[in-house]
């Protein structure tokens, strides 16, 4: 009798496990499914909780990471007169106390600060690990690697400098994670337009197909939102909607596609994206009275679609040397303000602008002018949300 009861209990348990496994599989299949390009998914009912970071954990924090820093790129930003051989490196200019009105010291320079470690060459494998260690020590979850392939369906890691540098970054993260299995660093991809919003969809898809076949299954791209690697389509709102739809129909089942949208564009592209952020590098919480409303409106729209929202944040912004504007850093006041304002949009994650964009002056990477001020300030913000 006891044996019969035991067999019955085991059978019931097996049925329950199978049912749960089937439900999980169906949910994952639904997340990966690509809708017809002209059929908009039904939004989640009001009050439905959107996709979220793991229960009990703080929203992850990623920083955009640029892969263009080679000797030639530094020279294009610093001009011919900068003393490249100087050791230690020399500060190329100065700003006022608020971080605006830059004054370069060398003819042709469009940047006034450089990293503490000097003018690193991202074609060299050894430059990545120290930067990963710095970011990870501050509590940063990972980097959003800014990248574009060649557009060829037959490209390889040797086809371009960007392909090589992405490979070196991934290998460095793998090395770091092997040494820190309890607190791994992560990567996501920022598929960049580089100003070409009419690039054929076939080329973008070829790039993403190369990325997928090269890095699928690589643990560096694990994330808390999907079993698929996270890929942000930079400037998605500026592409024709047919391009965004074509990317979704080809890649939506393989990558977790994140848009770069505003409150005005989200409705157009929402059917073809799993989530969105907004690369708002010039957000000025001091002079733009609509900044809070714009971010909260976008966050609410994304949440009502049942999708994930990644809020942006910056320490400041200054593009005056190339004809742009300035959002003063004012010490860390702008960073604190933007973080506070944008946190009211209840993000599932944060995308910070940036680790190493020195021409727009949004960098958190320790520099000659600021030292580690902004990385320490970011660490405090991250620790604050965890507490």
Secondary structure, DSSP 8 states (H G I E B T S, - for coil): -HHHHHHHHHHHHHHHHHHHHHHHHHHHHHHH----TT-------TT-----S-TTS--EEEEEEE---SHHHHHHHH-TTS-TT-SS----EE--TTS-S-EESSTT---S--BTT-S--TTSTHHHHHHHHHHHHTT--EEEEEE---S-TT--TTS-HHHHHHHHHHHHHHHHHHH-TTS--EEEEEE--TT-TT--HHHHHHHHHHHHHHHTT-GGG--SS-SSEEEEETTGGGS-HHHHHHHHHHHTTTEEEEEE--TTTHHHHGGG-SEEE---TT--TTT-TTHHHHHHHHHHHHHHTT-EEEEEEES-EE-GGGT--EE--TTTHHHHHHHHHHHTT--SEEEEE-SS-TTTT---S-BTTTBTHHHHHHHHHHHHHH-
